Every structure is written in structure tokens, then in C-alpha cells.
Amino acid sequence: MPNLITRLARAAGYAPATKAAPTTVTFYGEGRPVWSAREPVAFAREGYARNAVAHRSVRLVAEAAAALPLTLAGADDDHPLIALLTRPNLREGGTRFLEGVYGHLMVSGNAYVEAVSLDGMPRELFCLRPDRMRAVAGPDGWVGAYDYTAGGRTIRYEQTGTVPPILHLAQFNPVDDHYGLSPMEAAAISLDIHNAAGAWHKALLDNAARPSGALVFAPSTGAALSDAQFARLKSELETNYQGAGNAGRPLVLDGGLDWRPLALSPKEMDFVEAKASAAREIALAFGVPPLLLGLPGDNTHANYAEANRAFYRQTIVPLVRRTADSLAAWLEPVFGPARLEPDLDAIEALALERESLWRRVQAAEFLAVSEKREAVGYPAEVPGA
């Protein structure tokens, strides 16, 4: 009966060795890549929950966007729409509510806002989980209702009434009419590479931070290891020589066994650079400059202030404006025509740009005071004047 070493060798595709020749078993092999599932729960688990770069990118975008105040052009701060967005429901304030909306947009590419109305007037807004929501297409192919499943029950929201109960915010998706494309999906391959590189390094540390090798059995008598001997040898190796606590411990072999370490070339072992490159690609998908995440390489911005300014100009402000436009259009039937705008004066990172604008406007002597006020985003007339 062939011993376990021989069976392993045959299963790995190696030719059976004669008794006079050494029997070598290596522990390397190539296989097909296994990618994580492309759906919201997998993105949340493999990306947001397990990957530090993706987690921090989502938090940076969501927190920065939610902290940017929204103003209603030509209206007072006590306008009902502003009051609703400031306190959308009894459980959370406006910043936390919007942080959930932007977070879902980053993780799943979709965000769903529920309006709870009383006498036709929206009284509360809630952010619903995208993984529980399913769009139901109507006869014309467009979404006519949404099914929300939680706790084994499914609630259908018919998109009827003065204000439809669900506002679906979605990232642009060129191949889907109903659901958005998540930045997490665009960075999915890089996420898998980054996670796999981390798992590789962890396994390397668990195995005394050394590459695997081969046990060569070349007895002079022609005998072979029995199954019991192999099992005992394997158990002793796992118990006494694996793990960080056993790093550097000498290996004692007997019975004709020889340990031959196998090593990959430095280029093949360059997982550090592969992991760094994957991290930069993840940050790129979310629109976060690598400098803000402390990632090495590709820091094209001269300093942190410039990177922060680019982050707001290229990622945060466009995202907030798209979301504000959708919220205003959705609630327009009850609150009237409105234009929600992010208050750019509240962004400290854009202070230099604002100062430069004010300086240029102030120096424009051909402009009246009212025109200068409009040029910098203020009402033409001074309130109370």
C-alpha cells in the first residue's frame, strides 16, 4: 500500500519515485484566482469590515460629505425643508442620517431614503439598508415599487402619492437601469489582492516567518514512512515548529529525513509593493488622495493641504450637490421649488480659494456692492438694511 507521502505526490501530479530515489514533496502549486462575491453584503464584509484602506476611504467620504452644511437658496434657516434635514427623525440628527446615506452609496452604490408622511407632509426621513431592498419594475420597465425585506417580512412601497415613499439614490451604472455601481465593485480586484496579501503575511508569521519547504525522504535501506510515522511527524511539526513562539527553533530530523527549504525570488516575494499598489487603486476608486490615507507612493500633491483641497473639489462637493439636487426634487411637491446648495464657506480646506476670490472681487472697481455680494455667493441686498 503506498504511503501518504507517495499519495500526496501522485495527487499533486508528480511521477512516483522508486525506492532508490529520494521522495520529495513540495507544498507549492498554482490555481485559479478566487474573487469575492459582487453584492452589497460581500462588499460590506470583505471591503468595509476587513480592509483598512476601504474602511477609511468610506469613512472619509461619508463623514466629510455629511458634515458639509446644506443651505436653501433664497430661504431662511428655519425653512421646513432645512428643519427636516436637520432633524430627519427622532433617533438621529441630520449629520448621522446623511453619513448613512453617503456610506451606503460608497459601499453598495445605492442608498434608499424613506419618507414617513402625515396628511401628505413628510415628517420623518429614514435611511434603509440597500441589501434588503429590491426594485420592482412596472409595465413600462421603470421602477414602480420597492420591496423591503427584514425579519422575514416584506413590505412593498408603491411609488405613488404626492411624494413617493422611497428616494433611490444611485451611483452611475452604465449596464444597469435600476441599481448603481459601487466604488467598492470597481476596486474589488484590488480589494481581493490587498486582503490576500495581508492573509499571506499573517500566515507567514504564523509559520515562523519563513517560506515553506520540502521534506525529502531518502532511506539507505529502501524503507518508507508508514502512515502512523507520517501522522506523528506532521503533528510534531505543527505543534513544535509553527507559530511566532517557535521562530528559529532547530528542527530535529531522523530516519533518513532531510529538510530542504524552498524560497521564491525577491521579485516573486514582493507582496509588499503589490499590497501598496492595490491600496492606491482602492483609494483611487473612492476618489481619496493616497496622501490623506498615509499610503506610500503616488503622492502627486505637494502637501497635505493641496490633497485635502483636491479631495473636496473632486469628490465631496460633486457628491453632495448630486444628493442635494435629488432630495430637493423629491420633496419639491410639498415644499415648493428649492435649490439645496452645499455651504462651501464652511469648508476649511477651501479657505485659500475663498480668500483669493474675495480679493479679486474686492479689487474689481467696476462692480457694484450688490454684484460683488452675488459673485461671492451672498444675497445682493444686505438683510435688514
Residue pairs with C-beta under 8 A, 6 or more apart in sequence:
2 10
2 16
3 224
3 225
3 226
3 227
3 230
4 225
4 227
4 230
4 231
5 23
5 25
5 215
5 217
5 224
5 225
5 230
6 16
6 17
6 23
6 224
8 25
9 16
9 17
9 23
9 24
9 25
10 16
12 25
12 26
12 29
14 24
14 25
17 23
17 24
19 222
19 224
20 222
21 218
22 216
22 217
22 218
22 258
23 216
23 217
23 218
23 224
24 214
24 215
24 216
24 260
25 214
25 215
26 212
26 214
26 262
27 212
27 213
27 214
27 262
28 212
28 262
33 192
35 188
35 189
35 192
36 42
36 46
36 188
36 191
36 192
38 185
38 188
39 131
40 107
40 108
40 110
40 130
40 131
40 182
41 131
43 107
43 108
43 182
43 184
43 185
43 188
44 107
44 108
44 131
46 191
46 192
46 195
47 54
47 55
47 107
47 184
47 187
47 188
47 191
48 54
48 55
48 58
48 107
48 184
49 55
50 195
51 191
51 194
51 195
51 282
53 194
53 279
53 282
53 283
53 293
53 295
54 184
54 187
54 191
54 282
54 286
56 293
57 106
57 282
57 283
57 286
57 288
57 293
58 103
58 106
58 107
58 286
59 103
60 286
60 288
60 292
60 293
60 311
61 102
61 106
61 286
61 287
61 288
61 315
61 316
61 319
62 99
62 100
62 102
62 103
62 106
63 99
64 311
64 312
64 316
65 98
65 99
65 102
65 316
65 319
65 320
65 323
66 95
66 96
66 97
66 98
66 99
66 101
66 102
67 95
68 316
68 317
68 320
68 342
68 343
68 346
68 347
69 342
69 343
69 346
70 82
70 85
70 320
70 324
70 340
70 341
70 342
70 343
71 82
71 340
71 341
71 342
71 343
72 79
72 81
72 82
72 338
72 339
72 340
72 341
73 338
73 339
73 340
73 341
74 339
74 379
75 81
75 82
75 338
79 335
79 338
80 335
81 328
81 331
81 335
81 338
81 340
84 122
84 123
84 125
84 331
85 94
85 97
85 98
85 125
85 327
86 93
86 94
87 93
87 94
88 94
88 97
88 124
88 125
88 126
89 97
89 116
89 124
89 125
89 126
90 124
92 100
97 125
97 126
97 127
98 323
100 111
100 127
101 111
101 113
101 127
101 169
101 323
102 111
102 319
102 323
104 110
104 111
104 112
104 127
104 129
104 130
105 111
105 169
105 170
105 171
105 180
105 319
105 323
106 182
106 183
106 184
106 286
107 182
107 184
108 130
108 131
108 180
108 182
108 184
109 130
109 170
109 171
109 173
109 179
109 180
109 181
109 182
109 183
109 184
109 185
110 130
110 133
110 168
110 169
110 170
110 171
110 179
110 180
110 182
111 127
111 130
111 168
111 169
111 170
112 127
112 128
112 129
112 130
112 133
112 146
112 148
112 166
112 167
112 168
112 169
113 125
113 126
113 127
113 128
113 166
113 167
113 169
113 327
113 330
114 125
114 126
114 127
114 128
114 157
114 165
114 166
115 122
115 124
115 125
115 163
115 164
115 165
115 166
115 167
115 330
115 331
116 122
116 123
116 124
116 125
116 126
117 123
117 161
117 163
117 165
120 161
120 162
120 163
120 334
121 334
122 163
122 331
122 334
128 148
128 166
129 150
132 148
132 149
132 150
133 146
133 147
133 148
134 146
134 147
134 148
134 149
135 143
135 146
135 168
135 178
135 179
136 143
136 144
136 145
136 146
136 147
136 156
137 143
137 144
137 178
138 144
138 145
141 177
142 177
143 159
143 168
143 178
144 158
144 159
145 156
145 157
145 158
145 159
146 156
146 157
146 159
146 166
146 168
147 154
147 155
147 156
147 157
148 154
148 155
148 156
148 157
149 155
157 164
157 165
157 166
158 165
159 165
159 166
162 333
162 334
163 330
163 331
163 333
163 334
164 330
167 326
167 327
167 330
169 180
169 323
169 326
170 179
170 180
171 180
171 181
171 182
171 183
172 180
172 181
173 179
173 180
173 181
174 181
183 285
183 286
183 287
184 191
184 285
186 285
187 281
187 282
187 284
187 285
187 286
190 278
190 279
190 281
190 282
190 285
191 278
191 282
193 274
193 275
193 278
194 275
194 278
194 279
194 282
197 271
197 272
197 274
197 275
197 278
198 275
200 271
201 271
204 210
204 211
205 244
206 242
206 243
206 244
207 242
207 243
208 241
208 242
208 243
208 244
208 246
208 247
208 248
208 249
209 244
209 247
210 261
211 261
211 262
211 263
211 264
211 269
212 262
213 259
213 260
213 261
213 262
214 259
214 260
214 262
215 233
215 257
215 258
215 259
216 257
216 258
216 259
216 260
217 224
217 225
217 255
217 256
217 257
217 258
218 256
218 258
219 255
219 256
220 256
223 256
225 233
225 255
229 255
233 257
240 246
240 249
241 249
241 251
251 259
253 259
263 269
276 295
276 296
276 297
277 297
279 290
279 293
279 295
280 290
280 295
280 297
280 298
283 289
283 290
283 293
283 295
284 290
286 315
287 311
287 314
287 315
288 311
288 315
289 299
289 301
289 307
289 308
289 310
289 311
290 296
290 297
290 298
290 299
291 299
291 301
291 304
291 307
292 304
292 307
292 308
292 311
299 307
301 307
301 310
305 349
305 352
308 349
309 349
309 350
309 352
309 353
311 349
312 347
312 349
312 350
313 350
317 342
317 344
320 342
321 341
321 342
324 340
324 341
324 342
325 340
327 340
328 338
328 339
328 340
331 338
332 338
344 350
344 354
344 377
345 354
345 377
354 376
357 375
357 376
358 376
361 367
361 372
361 375
361 376
362 372
364 372
367 375
370 380
370 381
371 380
373 379
373 380
373 382
374 380
